[in-house]
Amino acid sequence: MKIISSKFSDYNSHIYSNNIGRFGAKIAHNLFYFVEGAAIKALKGKELLLHRENHKEIDLAKRLIKKEDSPWNGNIGKERECAQKIFGEIKVETWGDKVKRFTKAAGYLSCAVAMSPLALPAAAIWLTARKIAQENSNDYVCLKAEESKTWKPGQDISFLNFNVALTESRIMNHVNGMSDTKQRAKEIAKFLKEQSADVICLQEAFDVDEITPTIGIELQKLGYNVVIASKREKVLGLNSGLVFASKFEIEDIDSIRFSNLISIDARAKKGVVNFNLKLNDHDTISVSNTHMQGSFKGNEKAVKVEMRKYQFNEIKEFNERVIDHEKVRDEFVIGDFNTERFRENKEGVVEIAYDYSALEEFSETFKDLNFPDRDKSFDTPVEFEIKPEYNETGEAKGTSLDTSAASFKFFKEILLKEIEAETSLKKSELKQLIDKRLEKVDIGDARISKIIDDAIKNLVKNVYVKNGVTDHVCLKKKENNLFDETNYTYKTIIPYGKSGILSDHRAVKVTLSPK
């Protein structure tokens, strides 16, 4: 286990250590952005790239329309309605349709080959620039708040976890039905400002060149100390995607990379980063932010369970080695564990997730604040699991959204269709008003504003979601804990903005009271 340790004050506030690195990064980032943008424009509306004619969504819609309602799968009735609004009468693809798609694909491939004289030099320039950026990048970007918060006895403390899905690839964003990282990063920064949590943990914040000047700088202005993982594992790999922000002073930063990553995660710096937070002159807590191995194919379930258990054990061993247990009162582990309690099988039956045993074993040491203590039996699900009292969305089927659902990918289009019937406004004008209300901007018309707001609230409440809760906030079970693991509130939130739904994950917010 290779541990990297340093003080918060020892790290640089810049992504790159010199101008050469900054120049390389600018060339690589802008070239990649331009090429992907050109590809998206060339293929706009085609089923090969964008979601609007993606047969995966049509298949899902057909399946939903036939499926019986279930309390475990979000609002099926609403999703049926959304699917019908977008797809109308869903037609089964004919052999002729398949031939047409194949012909189009062959045409696009021919165009790509014809462009190869330009593509090869561009790829060489991009690879060289990215290598220069990688060699001159810092491990972390650390942004210090002008003044840190001091915790006073009796005050609550709040934690927010959010997998933001801010990738470096515009094509990947479009395939997932989300807008570009550049636009969503600004809206996520606004969402984080609204939530004003004391401690923020983000995952999949991969595009550090876009995230640092938006989310990073904005949080710093709001009084947060911010740490952004910036160095990639490999030139053609990814950084850990972890961002941490605290209103309290950050003292120490310790990190490891998981030793058993496989598949695409092997090209990332996924692991765990631990932070010591100075609440006041007497009280210190530690918070670990992590993103564990994602899903992977080609292995038996038993192998996946063992991998989960191994990484949970690595987290525990890492914390034991870096945390001063005499000094630190409370120890939190927060992040995307890619481990859930429930999962829907191929027959549509919800059952205990096969890898839940790994989380259950981890929970013997750390209290999972996502759920109260309860029986695992499906015969006796607790009310909290179905509809938590503190859940803003009114539904709690998991933190992960189904990105192939009509209600997710066509969020703004569905809003427009639902609102059109209630107003006499032109479609172009109505689109502008919807955008403004999604950004919570006053439009000067109380009646229209209410119609739009009600439609937004209703659609957000009923966005189709996956069953599993993969994002967790955990507190180590200790006799002298500063905060009470039995006295807290938990809620899940679906962040949205002008871009529509801002991620394929819900945000999780936990607020604890002191003992």
N, C-alpha and C positions, 0 to 999 in steps of 0.2 A: 504494500500500500504506500504509494508515493504521495506525501502530504506537502502542499505548498502553503506556507504561512507567512503573513506579513501584517503590518499595521495599516489601518485605513489611510493614515497620513502619508505612508510611503509610496502609494501608487500615484500614477500620473492622471491628470484630468483630461488628457487627450487620448484619442484612439491610437494614434501612431506616434512613434518616438521622434520622428524627424520629417522634414519636408519631402524627402524621397518617398517615404511610405505614404504620406498624404497624397502625393501626385499619382503614385501607382494605384491607390485605392480609388481616386477620382476617375481615372481612365477606365479601370475595370468595371466600376459601378455604373458609370454613364454608358459605356459601350454595351454592357449586358442589358441595361434598361432599354436602350434604343432598339437593339436587335429583337428583344422579346416583344416590344411594343409594335414593331413592324410586322412580326409574325402574327400577333393577335389581330392587328388591323387587316392583314391579308386574309385571315381565316375567319373573320368575324361572322357570327351567325352559323358557322358550319359545325356539324356534329363531331368533327374530328377534334375540336379544341374546346369550344365554349359550351356552357351548360344548357343553353336554350333549346337545343335539339338533341340533348344527350339521352340515349335510350335507357340509361340507368334510371333516370327520373321517371320516364314513362313506365318502365317496369314496376317501379315502386308505387306509382300512382295506381296502376292496374291491381297490384296486390292489395293496396289499402282499400280500394273500392269494394273488393270482395270480402275483406276481412271483417270479422265481428268486432264490435267495440270491446276494449279491454282497459281497465283502470291503470294498467302498467305501461301503456304505450303512448302517453300524451293524449291529446284530444283527437282520436281517429276521425270522428265526424267532421271536425273542423279541417283536418288535413284532406279528407275526401273533397270537401267543398273547395279548398284551395287548388287541389289538383285539377278539378273539373273546370275551375275558372281559367286556369292557364292552358290546359291541354284540350279542353272541350271534350268532344267524343273521342276517346282514346282508341286508336286503330292499331291492330296488330301488324307488325312489319311484314310485308310480302317479299317473295323472292326477288321481284323487280326492284323493290326498295334497296335490298342488299346489294344487287348488281350496281345500282346507281351510286351507292356509298363507296363500293370498291373502285368504280371508275373515277370518282372524285379523288379518292385517296391516291390512285395512280397518277392523276394529274398534278396533285400537290407534290408528290415525290419527284416527278419530272422537273417541276419548277425549282425544287431544292437542289437537285443535281446541276441544273443549268446555272444556278447562283454560286456553285462551289468555288469558282475562281476568286470570288470576294469572301466567301465564308472561311476558307482556310487561312488567309492572312489575318482576318479579323479575329479568328480563334487563337492564333499565335500571339497577337498583340494582347488580347484579353488574358491569356494564360500567363504571359510574362508580367503584365501589370499586377495581376492578382498575387503572383509569387513575390514580387517586390513588396506589396502591401502586407502580406503574411509575415515576411521576414522582419518587417519594421513595426509590427503592431505590438501594443502592450497587452499584458494578460487581462487587466481590468481597467476600466475607466472609473475613476472615483470623483464624484462631484460633492463638495462640502457645502452644507447649508450655512447661511450667514449666522444663524443662531439655532441651536438644537433645543428641543422640548425637554422640560424636566418633569418627570412623573411625580405626582404627589400622592401619598397614601390615601386610599379611598377612591381614587379615580379608576374608571374602566380602561381597558386597553383593547384596541381593535386590530384585526389582521384581515387582509384581503389577498386572496390567491386567484390568479387569472392566467390561463394559457391563451396567449394573445394571437398565436398563429401568424406572426409577422415574418414571412419567409423572404428570401432574397429574390425569389422567382415570381415574376408577374404571371407567367403561364400557370404555375402551380396555384396561385391565388384565384385565377379565373376558373381553373378546373374545379376548385373547391367552392366556387360560387361566391367568392369574396372580392372586394375591390382591392386596388393596389395597396401595398404596405405604406407608401408615401401618404395616401389619404387617410387610411385607417389609423395610423400612428397618431395623427393629430386628434382624431376623435376619441381614441383610447385615452390620450393625455387628458382630455376634457372630462371623460368619465371618471378617471382616477381622482381628478380634482373634486368632482361632485361627491365622491364617496368619502374622501378625506380620512382614510384609515391611518392608524398610527404606523403600521408596518405593511408593506406591499411586497408580494412575491410574484414575479412573472416568469412564465416559461415560453419557449419558442419565440423569443425575441431575437431572431437570428440576424436580421438586417441591421447591424450596429451602426452603419453609416446613416441610415434614416432615423433610427431610434434615439441615438444620442442627442441630436439637436432638437428633437421634438419632445419625446417622453422624458428623457434624461434632464435636459435643461429646464423644462417646464416644472418638473417635480422639485428640482433644486430651488427654483424661484419661490415655490410654495413652502419652503422650509424643510425639505427632505434631504437627508444624506443619501446619495445614490451610488450604487455599484453596478456596473454593466460589464458582463463577460464579453470580451472583445476578440480574443485570439482564437483562431480556428485550430482544429486538431490537425488538419492537412490543408494543402493549397486548394484541393478540390473537395474539402470537407466543410464542416460547420463548427461554430463555437458551441458552448453548452446551451446557449439560448436563455440563460438565467439573468434576470435583473432583480435587484433588491433595493428597496427604498425604506428609510426609517426616519421618523421625526426625532428620534432619540439619537444620541451620539453613537457612532460605530467605532469600536476600539480595534478589535482584531478580525482578520479575515483568514480563514483556513479552507482549503479545498482539496478534493480528490476527484479523479476520473474513475468511473466504474471499471473494474478489471475484466468483466465478462460480456461486454457489448458485442452484439452480432448484427448482421444484415446492414441496413443503411445507417443504423445508429453507431456502427463501428467507425464511421467517418466523422462522427460528431464528438464533442468533448463533454458528453453527458456525464453527470456525476452529482456531487453534492457540495455546496458552499455553506460554511458555517460563519455566523457573525455574532460577536459579543456586543450587546447593546447596553450602554450605561444609562439606566433610567434616572438615577440621581447619584448622590455621593455614597449611598449605602446599598443600592439595589442594582443588580446586573442580571440580565437574562440572555440566553443564546437562542438564535433562530437559524435553522438549516433550511435552505431552499434547494429543492431537488427536482429532477425530471428523470424518471426511470425508463428502462428499456421499453420501447413501443411494441406493438404487435409484430409478429413475424411468422412466416409460414414454413412448412416443411419439417416441423418437429412435433413430437408427441406432447400431449398436454402435461404429462409428468415432467418433461424437460422444462417447459415454460414455468411451471410451479417452482421447480428448483432454482431457476434463474431469478425469479421474484424473491424467493427466500434468501438467496445469496446476496442480492443487492440490499435488502432490508438489513441483513447482518453486517454488511459493509458499512451502512449508515450508522448502525449502533456502535460498531467497533471504532469507526472514525470519531464519533462524538466522545466516546470514552477516552480517546487519546488526546483530543485537542481542547476539551472543556475542563476548566478549573472548577470542579464540583463544590469546593468549599466557598468559592466566590459567587458562582452562578446560582441563582435561586430557581428559575424555571427554564426548562429546555423544550423548545418547540421544533418539530419537523413538519415542514409545509411544502406542498408542491403537487405535481402531477405524477401520481404513483403508477398510472396505467394499470391499476388494479381496482376492481369494483366488487360490490357485494352481489349484484344480480346481473344476469345476462340472458338475452333471448336466444334460444336455439333456432335451428333451421326450420323447425316445425312451428315456430311462433310461440313456444311455451317458455315462460320466464322461470328460470331456475337459479339456484345458488351458483355463482360463478366458480368455475373449476379452480381458479387461482386465488379465491378468497382466503383459503387456508393460510397463504403466505401473509396476508394482511392481518388475519386473525392472530397469527403467531406474534407478529410485530406489536399488535395491540395489547399483548400481555405486559409490555413495558411502557408503551405509549397509548394514552387514551385518545381514540379517534373522535374528535369533537364534531365530526359530520353527523354522527348518530348518537342517540342515548343508548345506554346499555339495554339489551333486549334479547329475546329468544331469536334464533336464526330461522325458525320454522316459517315456511311460506303460508301455512295454514293460519297463522296468527300475526300478520303484518301489523305493525303499529301505525297509528294515524300519522305520526311525524314523517314516516317514510313516504306516505302518499301525498300529504299536503301540510308541510311545516307551517307552524303558526307565524313564523317570521319571514316567510318566503314572499318576496315582492311579486313574483310572477304568478303565484297561486297554484303552481304545479311543481312537483319535484320528482321527476323521473330520472334525473341524472344531470351531471354537469356538462355532458357532451351533447351537442345538437346533431341532428341527422342532416348532413349537408347535401344529401340527395333528395331531400324533401322539398316539395313545391313551396311550402311556407317559409323555408329558409332561403332558397335561391331566388325566389321571385317575390321577396318581401315587399319591395316598393311597388312592383307591378300589381300585386294583389291589393295593396292599400289604395292605389289609384282606381282599380275596378270597383272596390267597395264604396268609395267616397263619391265617385262620378254620379251614381244614381241619386244622391241626396243633394246635389247642387246643380246650378245651371251654368257653372263656370266652364270656360274652355279647358281642354285637357292640358295645354301648355301652361296656362296660368295656374291650374290646380297642382301640377307637378312642382312648380316653384314654391307654392304655399306648403305643400307636404314636406319639401326639403327644409324649409324654414322651421316648421314645427318639429321635425326630427332633430333639429339643432336647438330646439326650445327657444326660438326667436319669435318675438311678438309680431303678429301679422295685422293687428289693428281691427280685426273682425271677430268678436266674441263667439258668434254663432258658428262660423266656418271653423274657427279654432277648436271649438268643442267637438264638432263632427270629426275633424282630423284626429284630435287627441284620443277620442273614444275608439276610433278605428285602430290607431296605433296600439293603444293599451290592450284591446281585444286580441289583436294579432300576435303581439309579443307574448301574451298569456297563453296562447294556443300554438306557439311554434312547436313543430314536431321534434321530439327529443329522444335520445337513446336512453336505455334503462339504467346503465351503470353510472355510478358516481366515481370518477377516477381522480378527482382533485380533492386533497385532504388537508386538514389542519389537525395536527396531533400534539398533545402535551404529555411529557414524561410524567409518570405517576411517582410522586415523591411526597413524603409526609410534610415537608416544610415548604410546599409550593406557595408562591406569592399570590397566584391567581387561582380561582376556584373552578375546577373542572366540572363541577355540578351546577354552577350558576353562570350560564352563558346563553347568548342568543346566536342562532345560525340562520343564514338565509342564502339562497342562490339568486343570482341576478343575470338577466340576459341583456348585456349592453348593446345599444343600438345608436345609430346616428344617421347622418345624411347618406352614408354608404350602405345603409341597411343594418343587418346583424353584423357585429364587429368581429366575431370569432366563431369557431365551431365548438367552443367551450363556454359554459356558463362561468361567471365569476362566483366565488364563494367568499362570504364575509362572516367572520366570527368575532363577537364582542364578549370579553370576559370581565367579570367583576372580581375584585380582590377578596381574599378570604377575610 
